[in-house]
Amino acid sequence: MTVNLEDYFRSTFEDKLLVKMPEREDDHLTPATRLLEKRREMAEVEQALTAQKEEFQMKMESLQQRREELERKEHQLKESLLKFDKFLKENDSKRARAIKKAHDERELRRGKEKDIERLQEDIERLSKERERYQKKLEKNSIFQKYMERVQESTDEFSEIREIIGRYDTLVATHVDLMKRDLKNQDAIEEEKGRLVKFTEEKSNEILYYNNQLAQMQTRLDQAQSKAVKWESKWTHIQQQNTAAKKTLLLGQIKIATLNLFQLVNKHLKQQATVPIENTSLQLDKIQMFIQDLSQITTEIKRVEAAGQGPKKPTKN
């Protein structure tokens, strides 16, 4: 801060420099006296001015010291403000950490409380389960006593563990036998199904053969009727002793026999091994086929009447 010295001195010593002029009654003083008086007054003024300067200088030094003190205090205040701001920031950070820590501790406490509740529930459940097992143990203690009496009454088992092992073996054997029995039952059911299917197939086959037999019998009857007719005609031809008619009748008989023989071979799915002109052997083959077919039909009817069919051995 700068000070205008001229303004300061003017304002300070303006009144003191104004010297009151002597009144007219001092006109009788000599000029030398007046000069001395003026010099004296000037000396007084200079002395007062010097004193004022010294006082001003002291005040300026005091003001400078106060200014330096204020600057020092301002600097200290700024440092204090910075420290206080840092302290506030650190305090806010500590407060945030404390709040977070308190929140974490509350969450941890809630978790621990839940764990305590869960553990208490587990303790209650385990206590109930222990009581249940205890009751079950007391209830089943009779079996322990029974096993001890069995052990004492026999020399086969030296320990109760051997009796339990034997029991487990028997149970396992029983389970295995039950499985095998179930498997055999399934096999039996399968075989029954196959038997029913086989019986149905054979019944259908027997029905087919019966139909074929009926057709063959009809044709045989027709052939026999024709044979009788042709025999009658043959007898008539013999009686008339006509060679041409005999030959014709014989040819017709051979043709009918050959047709019937071919039909039998076709049914048997066989190749013709009998000569075409051997009518007698052809008739024997036809007769054997009819007899076999009649025997098969009779056997099938007998089986149906007895209610039994072919059986297959079952596997154990």
GUROKE-363896 format. One record per residue (C-alpha): z, y, x. Coordinates in pm, whole numbers, plus 50000, padded with zeros to 5 digits. Layout:
ZYX
...
//
This chain:
500005000050000
498875033950150
500755066950091
499145101850100
501465120450336
500155154850238
500895149249873
504235134049959
505315163850176
503965189149931
505895173349646
509015169149859
509265201950050
507365225549829
510565240549691
512245242250028
509365260250198
509335286749938
511675312550096
513025339149875
511855372049996
514675396850076
515115424649836
514275460049913
517695466750030
516885447350351
514015469450441
516215486350690
515975454650918
513895457951221
510735437151265
512345418151556
515215409051334
512845397951065
510875377451318
513995360551438
514995354151083
511605339251016
511815317751326
515265306351225
513995297250884
510985279451036
513295260251265
515405250750970
512305240250782
511025219951080
514425203951119
514485195250752
510905182750777
511825161251077
514745147350889
512515140650593
509985123550820
512655101450969
513955093750623
510405086550508
509805064750811
512965045650738
511935041650375
508465030050486
510045004450719
512334993750440
509354991450204
507444971550466
510374948050504
510654944750129
506874938850108
507124911750374
510124897350195
508204897749867
505194881350031
507494855250186
509174849649853
505774848649680
504634822549932
507844803049878
507354806849504
503804793649531
505014764449742
507784758549489
505234759949208
502994735349393
505944712749460
507074716149100
503534708348973
503414678249206
506844668549084
505664671848721
502594650948794
504664624748972
507164626448690
504354621748434
503024592548636
506524577648663
507014583948292
503694566748209
504634537648433
508074536648277
506524537047926
504094509548024
506884489748186
509034494447875
506114483547657
505494453147879
509174444847872
509194447747491
506144424947470
507774401147717
510974402047512
509014394547193
507254365847372
510584352647497
512044355847149
509104336247007
509544310447281
513234308547197
512424303746828
509834277246911
512224259547145
514944260846882
512524245446631
511604218946889
515294212446950
515924208646577
512884186146540
513874165046839
517434163246711
516194150646375
513874126446551
516724114546772
518894109146464
516044090246299
515544068346606
519284063446629
519414051646268
516384029746332
518064015746644
521264008546452
519203992946175
517233971246418
520253961246624
520503930046407
517263918146566
518793922746911
521733901646804
519393876246651
517363874046973
520563869447173
521633840946944
518163825146977
518393827647353
521823811947355
520733783647124
517703772547329
517053764047692
513333772547677
513833809847726
516093824547991
515603860947887
514883879747566
511803894347731
510293859147746
510843854647371
509143888047302
506283878247534
505893845147349
505883863947018
503223888247145
501133858547261
501393842046920
500493874646745
497483879246972
496433843146910
496823848346535
494703879846548
492063861546752
492033832646505
491733856946215
488763873446387
487153839646450
487803829546090
486253861845968
483283855846196
482953820146063
483193833045706
480373857245781
478343828645931
479073807245626
477993835145393
474853839445598
474143802345584
474783802545207
472293830745170
469773811545378
470463780345169
469903799244845
466713813944984
465583779945109
466423764244769
464433791044588
461503786344823
461613748644779
461983752344403
458903774344399
457153749244623
458203720444395
456963739844094
453683745844272
453393708844360
454273699244001
451493721643879
449153706444133
450353671944035
449773679543670
446293691843749
445613661343965
447033638843696
444763655543442
441803651243666
442883615443738
443143608643369
439753624043323
438423603343612
440043571943474
438603580043133
435253584643292
435763552643490
436643533843175
433623549043011
431483540143303
433033505543320
432183501342954
428713513043023
428643491043328
429693461543118
427043471142871
424543473543151
425653439843285
425293425342941
421823440042913
421183429243273
419453462143350
419393469543721
418533506043684
421473513943458
423853495343686
422663515043982
423003548043796
426503539743675
427583529644023
426183561444165
428093582543911
431283563843985
430823569244357
430103605944303
433243610344088
435313590844339
433883611344625
434643643944444
438223633244376
438583621144740
437313654644872
439753672844646
442623652044787
441483659145146
441233696145066
444773696244929
446043677045232
444003699545462
442563669145638
439103660345759
437283632045577
437533600645797
436323575945534
432593569945504
430953584545195
429643551045081
433073533745111
434233540544756
436943514044761
438713529645060
438383563844899
440093550744585
442893536144801
443453570044965
443513586944624
446013561344496
448283566144800
448223604144752
449133600644384
451963576444467
453353599944739
453153629644509
454923610344233
457653599544477
458183635744596
458423647844238
460923620544152
463083629044459
463053666344377
464113659544020
466883636944143
468183664044382
468063690044107
469963666843876
472653660844141
472973698944202
472753695644580
470253707444833
469653703045203
472553715345416
472643727245773
475573721346004
477763752546048
478813765346391
482493770046456
//
